[in-house]
């Protein structure tokens, strides 16, 4: 817990408030990740808000379709926006670079490394094995935050793409410091938010995702919950995106979009009395 953000006495108050003050309500944040990555992702991330159950969306500042995402999100200012802090570029045929001059956190071609930690993907490089400099990480993350805040004043929070804030304790401490400084430090763990079960794998059909999602909704108990996945459409553009071990990106993310917008899912949420909220709602909710 970030003790300097929420004193222990407030943490205890939160537990009591959820247990008693909020009675037996179930609150769920449905988050859409990676807007800015591709045109099909941008369209899907908006679709799951306007026609679906997503209430928060995470934008990646260094990505090639960032500017289109900004236009779309400014057309929907009620959509809660988080910055998805980015230090990796994982796809084989789709790459992005830092906004700043940061040679210690890039590969030989100037792109972010594909992954944080070492894995078995052939030819991949890894941030954790590089001679990264915390000063360059800080300059880059500041640039990303400042760009998004300038373009999207409704920015409320941050998250970390591929867990980049966990690459090293120094990076984690830096991210926490920047979150406080820029006013985007809604730390869900401080509000005792639990993670809802995922769909069950990227090879599932849309129907299987929908069925699993509804089953998982029925298991939710009173309190605050978070569900995160990555909408997209199964277009030719998405067929060119992937890496060894995850080649069916368009198929997988199209299923996420269909599940997030499915009528049976919406009806289940209504019947179960689940209240959909966003990150920015959480501090206000706790005060009630």
C-alpha positions as CSV (number, residue, x, y, z in Angstrom):
1,X,0.0,0.0,0.0
2,X,1.2,3.5,-0.7
3,X,1.1,4.7,2.9
4,X,1.9,8.2,2.0
5,X,-1.3,8.4,-0.2
6,X,-3.9,6.9,2.2
7,X,-3.2,6.8,5.9
8,X,-3.9,3.6,7.7
9,X,-6.9,5.1,9.5
10,X,-8.5,5.9,6.2
11,X,-7.8,2.4,4.9
12,X,-9.7,1.0,7.8
13,X,-12.5,3.5,7.2
14,X,-12.7,2.3,3.6
15,X,-13.2,-1.4,4.6
16,X,-15.9,-0.4,7.1
17,X,-17.6,1.9,4.5
18,X,-17.7,-0.8,1.9
19,X,-18.9,-3.4,4.3
20,X,-21.5,-1.2,6.0
21,X,-22.1,2.2,4.4
22,X,-22.3,0.8,0.9
23,X,-24.4,-2.2,2.2
24,X,-24.3,-5.1,-0.3
25,X,-23.5,-3.3,-3.5
26,X,-21.2,-4.7,-6.2
27,X,-19.2,-2.0,-8.0
28,X,-17.3,-2.9,-11.2
29,X,-14.8,-1.0,-13.3
30,X,-14.6,-2.4,-16.8
31,X,-11.4,-1.0,-18.4
32,X,-10.4,-0.9,-22.1
33,X,-6.6,-0.9,-22.7
34,X,-4.2,0.2,-25.4
35,X,-6.1,3.0,-27.2
36,X,-3.7,4.7,-29.6
37,X,-2.1,1.5,-30.7
38,X,-4.0,1.0,-34.0
39,X,-7.0,2.4,-35.8
40,X,-9.1,-0.7,-35.2
41,X,-8.2,-0.6,-31.5
42,X,-9.2,3.1,-31.3
43,X,-12.6,2.4,-32.9
44,X,-13.2,-0.6,-30.6
45,X,-12.2,1.3,-27.5
46,X,-14.8,3.9,-28.3
47,X,-17.4,1.4,-29.2
48,X,-17.2,-0.5,-25.9
49,X,-18.0,2.8,-24.2
50,X,-20.7,4.2,-26.4
51,X,-22.4,0.8,-26.9
52,X,-21.0,-1.3,-24.1
53,X,-19.9,-1.6,-20.5
54,X,-16.4,0.0,-20.5
55,X,-16.1,3.0,-18.2
56,X,-12.4,3.7,-18.2
57,X,-9.9,3.6,-21.1
58,X,-6.1,3.6,-21.1
59,X,-4.2,5.7,-23.7
60,X,-0.6,5.0,-24.8
61,X,1.2,8.2,-25.7
62,X,4.1,6.9,-27.9
63,X,1.9,4.9,-30.2
64,X,1.2,5.6,-33.9
65,X,-2.5,6.2,-33.6
66,X,-2.3,8.4,-30.5
67,X,-3.6,11.6,-32.3
68,X,-6.7,9.9,-33.6
69,X,-7.4,8.5,-30.2
70,X,-7.1,12.0,-28.7
71,X,-9.7,13.3,-31.2
72,X,-12.1,10.4,-30.4
73,X,-11.7,10.8,-26.7
74,X,-12.3,14.5,-26.8
75,X,-15.6,13.8,-28.6
76,X,-16.5,11.7,-25.5
77,X,-15.3,13.8,-22.5
78,X,-17.4,11.7,-20.1
79,X,-15.2,8.7,-20.9
80,X,-12.7,8.3,-18.0
81,X,-9.2,8.3,-19.3
82,X,-6.0,6.9,-17.8
83,X,-2.5,7.1,-19.2
84,X,-1.0,3.7,-19.9
85,X,2.6,4.4,-19.2
86,X,4.7,2.7,-21.8
87,X,8.3,1.5,-21.8
88,X,7.9,-1.5,-24.3
89,X,7.0,-2.1,-27.9
90,X,6.1,-5.8,-28.1
91,X,4.7,-6.4,-31.6
92,X,7.0,-7.7,-34.3
93,X,5.7,-5.6,-37.2
94,X,4.3,-2.6,-35.2
95,X,6.8,-0.5,-33.3
96,X,7.0,2.7,-31.4
97,X,9.8,4.8,-29.9
98,X,10.2,7.1,-26.9
99,X,9.0,10.6,-27.0
100,X,12.4,11.7,-25.7
101,X,16.0,10.9,-26.5
102,X,16.4,7.8,-24.3
103,X,19.0,5.4,-25.7
104,X,19.4,3.4,-22.5
105,X,15.8,2.1,-22.8
106,X,15.7,1.4,-26.5
107,X,17.0,-1.4,-28.8
108,X,19.6,-0.9,-31.5
109,X,16.9,0.5,-33.9
110,X,15.7,3.1,-31.4
111,X,12.5,1.3,-30.5
112,X,11.4,0.4,-27.0
113,X,12.5,-3.1,-26.1
114,X,9.7,-5.6,-26.8
115,X,9.5,-6.9,-23.3
116,X,10.3,-6.0,-19.7
117,X,11.5,-9.4,-18.5
118,X,13.4,-12.2,-20.4
119,X,11.2,-14.7,-22.2
120,X,11.5,-17.2,-25.0
121,X,10.4,-15.1,-27.9
122,X,13.1,-15.4,-30.6
123,X,15.1,-12.2,-31.3
124,X,13.4,-10.2,-28.5
125,X,15.3,-7.8,-26.3
126,X,14.4,-6.9,-22.7
127,X,14.4,-3.7,-20.7
128,X,15.4,-5.6,-17.6
129,X,18.6,-6.8,-19.2
130,X,19.5,-3.3,-20.6
131,X,21.7,-0.7,-18.9
132,X,18.8,1.6,-18.4
133,X,19.2,4.9,-16.7
134,X,16.5,6.1,-14.2
135,X,17.0,9.7,-15.5
136,X,16.0,8.7,-19.0
137,X,13.0,6.7,-17.7
138,X,11.9,9.8,-15.7
139,X,12.2,12.2,-18.6
140,X,10.3,9.8,-20.8
141,X,7.4,9.2,-18.4
142,X,7.1,12.9,-17.7
143,X,6.9,13.6,-21.4
144,X,4.2,11.0,-21.8
145,X,2.1,12.3,-18.9
146,X,2.5,15.9,-19.9
147,X,1.5,15.2,-23.5
148,X,-1.6,13.4,-22.5
149,X,-2.6,16.0,-19.9
150,X,-2.2,18.7,-22.5
151,X,-4.3,16.8,-25.0
152,X,-6.9,15.3,-22.7
153,X,-7.6,17.4,-19.6
154,X,-10.0,14.7,-18.4
155,X,-7.0,12.5,-17.5
156,X,-7.7,11.0,-14.1
157,X,-5.3,8.2,-13.4
158,X,-2.4,6.1,-14.6
159,X,-1.7,2.4,-15.3
160,X,1.4,0.6,-16.5
161,X,1.6,-1.1,-19.9
162,X,3.0,-4.7,-19.4
163,X,3.7,-3.9,-15.8
164,X,6.5,-1.6,-16.6
165,X,6.4,0.0,-13.2
166,X,7.4,-3.3,-11.7
167,X,10.6,-3.6,-13.7
168,X,12.6,-2.3,-10.7
169,X,11.8,-0.8,-7.3
170,X,13.4,2.5,-8.5
171,X,11.0,2.7,-11.4
172,X,8.0,1.9,-9.2
173,X,9.0,4.6,-6.8
174,X,9.4,7.0,-9.7
175,X,6.0,6.2,-11.1
176,X,4.4,6.7,-7.7
177,X,6.1,10.1,-7.3
178,X,5.0,11.2,-10.7
179,X,1.4,10.1,-10.1
180,X,1.2,12.3,-7.0
181,X,3.0,15.2,-8.7
182,X,0.6,15.2,-11.7
183,X,-2.5,14.4,-9.8
184,X,-3.2,11.0,-11.4
185,X,-2.5,8.8,-8.4
186,X,-5.8,6.9,-8.0
187,X,-4.3,3.7,-6.5
188,X,-6.9,1.0,-6.7
189,X,-5.2,-1.3,-4.2
190,X,-5.6,1.4,-1.6
191,X,-9.4,1.1,-2.1
192,X,-9.3,-2.7,-1.7
193,X,-10.4,-3.3,-5.2
194,X,-10.3,-7.0,-6.3
195,X,-9.6,-8.3,-9.8
196,X,-12.4,-10.1,-11.5
197,X,-11.5,-13.4,-13.3
198,X,-10.4,-13.0,-17.0
199,X,-12.1,-14.4,-20.1
200,X,-9.9,-17.6,-19.9
201,X,-7.5,-17.3,-22.8
202,X,-6.9,-15.7,-26.2
203,X,-8.0,-18.7,-28.2
204,X,-11.6,-18.6,-27.0
205,X,-14.4,-17.6,-29.4
206,X,-16.5,-14.5,-28.7
207,X,-19.4,-16.7,-27.5
208,X,-17.0,-18.5,-25.1
209,X,-15.8,-15.2,-23.8
210,X,-19.3,-14.0,-23.3
211,X,-20.4,-17.2,-21.4
212,X,-17.3,-17.1,-19.2
213,X,-17.7,-13.4,-18.5
214,X,-21.4,-13.9,-17.4
215,X,-20.4,-16.8,-15.2
216,X,-17.6,-14.7,-13.6
217,X,-20.0,-11.8,-13.0
218,X,-22.2,-14.2,-11.0
219,X,-19.3,-14.9,-8.7
220,X,-18.7,-11.3,-7.7
221,X,-19.4,-10.5,-4.0
222,X,-20.1,-7.1,-2.5
223,X,-17.3,-4.6,-2.9
224,X,-15.2,-3.0,-5.6
225,X,-14.0,-5.0,-8.6
226,X,-11.8,-4.4,-11.7
227,X,-11.9,-6.1,-15.1
228,X,-9.3,-5.3,-17.7
229,X,-8.9,-6.4,-21.3
230,X,-8.1,-5.1,-24.8
231,X,-10.8,-4.3,-27.3
232,X,-10.2,-4.4,-31.0
233,X,-11.7,-5.3,-34.4
234,X,-10.7,-8.2,-36.5
235,X,-9.5,-6.2,-39.5
236,X,-6.7,-6.5,-42.0
237,X,-4.7,-4.0,-40.0
238,X,-5.0,-6.2,-36.9
239,X,-3.9,-9.3,-38.9
240,X,-0.5,-7.6,-39.2
241,X,-0.1,-7.3,-35.4
242,X,1.3,-10.0,-33.2
243,X,4.4,-11.8,-31.9
244,X,5.4,-15.4,-31.6
245,X,3.1,-16.9,-29.0
246,X,0.3,-14.4,-29.6
247,X,-0.5,-14.3,-33.3
248,X,-4.3,-14.2,-33.2
249,X,-4.5,-10.6,-31.9
250,X,-7.4,-9.5,-34.2
251,X,-9.5,-12.6,-33.4
252,X,-8.9,-12.3,-29.7
253,X,-9.5,-8.6,-29.3
254,X,-12.6,-8.7,-31.5
255,X,-14.0,-11.2,-29.0
256,X,-13.3,-8.8,-26.2
257,X,-15.2,-6.1,-28.1
258,X,-18.2,-8.4,-28.7
259,X,-18.2,-9.4,-25.0
260,X,-18.0,-5.8,-23.8
261,X,-21.0,-4.8,-26.0
262,X,-23.1,-8.0,-25.7
263,X,-26.7,-7.7,-24.8
264,X,-26.7,-10.8,-22.6
265,X,-23.8,-9.3,-20.6
266,X,-25.6,-6.0,-20.1
267,X,-28.7,-7.8,-19.0
268,X,-26.7,-10.0,-16.5
269,X,-25.1,-6.9,-15.0
270,X,-28.5,-5.3,-14.6
271,X,-30.1,-8.4,-13.1
272,X,-27.2,-8.9,-10.7
273,X,-27.5,-5.3,-9.6
274,X,-23.8,-4.6,-10.5
275,X,-23.0,-0.9,-10.6
276,X,-20.6,0.1,-13.4
277,X,-18.1,2.8,-12.3
278,X,-14.8,4.3,-13.5
279,X,-11.5,5.1,-11.8
280,X,-12.5,8.7,-11.2
281,X,-15.7,7.5,-9.4
282,X,-13.8,5.6,-6.8
283,X,-12.6,8.4,-4.4
284,X,-16.1,10.0,-4.5
285,X,-17.8,6.6,-3.9
286,X,-15.7,5.9,-0.8
287,X,-16.6,9.3,0.6
288,X,-20.4,8.7,0.4
